[in-house]
Amino acid sequence: MPEVPSPAEGEVTRAKPYPAAASEGRSRNMRANRRTDTKPEVTLRKELHRLGYRYRKDLPIVLEGVRVRPDIVFTKRKVAVFVDGCFWHVCPEHGRHPTSNEWYWTPKLRRNMSRDQLVTEALIDAGWRVVRIWEHVPLRDAVSAVEAAIS
């Protein structure tokens, strides 16, 4: 890991260093990434709503030692749905290894994968059904997976 210079007096520091953006365009692109309301998530929610399903979105669930925020939650049926992005969650089909700033991205993506596994196990241990859908899954298949879990 590259050495991080000491902060100037009065300067706020972050716990982990962030790599400098390769360009202003890349910086804008990364700032535009959303935690909630991604296109695949919104598309799935709209279709589920159109079919008559009612749900909560981005609902915090506090379990023993773990705080979880599924994208879609069916509270009465205890079903948590996550729509995972291929890059951020390292899709085995479409995920790719970053070629620049590997020192930053590789551990970050590994932490995402570990957190996904931890969250899934915690929810299952608490009696929840968990549905994880990759962003590239066709809408019809995604809806079928959710319907199977809630029925």
Secondary structure, 3 states (H helix, E strand, C coil): CCCCCCCCCCCCCCCCCCCCCCCHHHHHHHHCCCCCCCHHHHHHHHHHHHCCCCCEECCCEEECCEEECCCEEECCCCEEEEEECCCCCCCCCCCCCCCCCHHHHHHHHHHHHHHHHHHHHHHHHCCCEEEEEECCCCHHHHHHHHHHHHC
